[in-house]
């Protein structure tokens, strides 16, 4: 059974940084594309960043230049380094091991990120 477990969320002031981690088990991680998504209250879940098996990355326009997605296949872990955080980045952040549109794959339980102004 595939499990994705996110961690690293918390409360941070605007301009601060956080690094999220997502550890995968139950699948051959190095064969999975991985993505970070977020859902703010009253809004739909949206793609934040995605990384392919070959480590090609894509980002939402709203986070380009501030967030960096990376993966460590030896640790079955995908990371999201978030810098220059803004209040509008406040959301629950999820990881998924499917394509960028989130139509397939498994979801973690999410980790809350709150950015205060």
C-alpha positions in Angstrom: 0.0 0.0 0.0 1.3 3.4 -1.0 1.7 6.0 1.7 2.7 9.6 1.4 3.5 11.5 4.6 4.0 15.3 4.6 5.7 17.3 7.3 7.4 20.7 7.8 4.4 23.0 7.8 3.9 25.6 10.5 3.3 29.3 11.2 5.8 31.8 9.8 5.9 35.5 9.3 5.7 37.0 5.8 9.1 36.9 4.2 10.1 33.8 6.0 10.9 30.3 4.8 9.8 26.7 5.3 10.9 23.4 3.9 8.2 20.7 3.4 9.0 17.1 3.1 7.0 14.2 1.7 8.2 10.6 2.4 6.8 7.9 0.2 6.5 4.2 1.0 4.9 1.2 -0.8 6.0 2.2 -4.3 9.1 2.4 -6.4 9.7 6.0 -5.7 12.3 6.6 -8.4 9.7 5.7 -11.0 7.2 8.2 -9.7 6.6 11.7 -10.8 5.8 13.8 -7.7 4.0 17.0 -7.1 3.1 19.5 -4.4 -0.4 21.0 -4.3 -2.2 23.3 -2.0 -5.7 24.1 -1.0 -6.7 27.3 0.7 -10.1 27.7 2.6 -12.9 28.0 0.1 -10.6 27.4 -2.9 -9.9 24.5 -5.1 -6.7 22.5 -4.8 -4.0 23.8 -7.1 -0.7 22.6 -8.4 2.3 24.3 -6.8 5.2 22.4 -8.2 5.9 19.2 -10.0 9.1 17.1 -10.6 9.5 14.3 -13.1 11.6 11.1 -12.9 14.3 13.0 -14.8 14.0 15.9 -12.4 12.4 18.3 -14.8 10.4 20.8 -12.8 7.4 23.0 -13.3 5.9 25.7 -11.1 2.8 27.7 -10.7 3.3 31.3 -11.8 2.5 32.5 -8.3 5.5 30.7 -6.8 8.2 30.9 -9.5 11.4 32.3 -8.1 10.3 31.7 -4.5 9.7 27.9 -4.3 12.0 25.0 -5.3 10.9 21.4 -5.6 13.5 18.7 -5.4 13.7 14.9 -4.8 16.1 12.5 -3.1 15.4 9.0 -4.5 17.7 7.4 -1.9 15.4 8.7 0.8 12.1 8.3 -1.1 11.5 12.0 -0.3 10.4 15.0 -2.3 10.9 18.5 -0.8 9.4 21.9 -1.3 11.7 24.8 -0.2 9.5 27.9 0.2 11.2 31.3 0.5 9.8 34.8 0.7 6.5 33.5 1.9 3.4 35.6 1.5 0.1 35.5 3.4 -1.5 34.3 0.2 0.6 31.1 0.4 -1.4 30.1 3.5 -3.0 26.7 2.7 -2.9 23.0 3.4 -0.1 21.5 1.3 -0.3 18.0 -0.1 2.0 15.8 -2.1 0.9 13.4 -4.9 2.7 10.7 -6.9 1.0 11.2 -10.2 0.8 13.6 -13.2 0.7 17.4 -12.7 -3.1 17.5 -13.1 -3.5 15.4 -10.0 -5.9 13.1 -11.7 -4.1 9.9 -10.5 -1.9 8.8 -7.8 -2.0 8.9 -4.0 -2.4 11.8 -1.7 -0.9 12.5 1.7 -2.8 13.8 4.6 -1.5 17.4 4.1 0.5 19.8 6.2 -0.8 23.3 7.2 1.3 26.3 6.2 0.2 29.6 7.7 1.9 32.9 6.8 1.1 35.9 9.0 1.4 39.4 7.7 
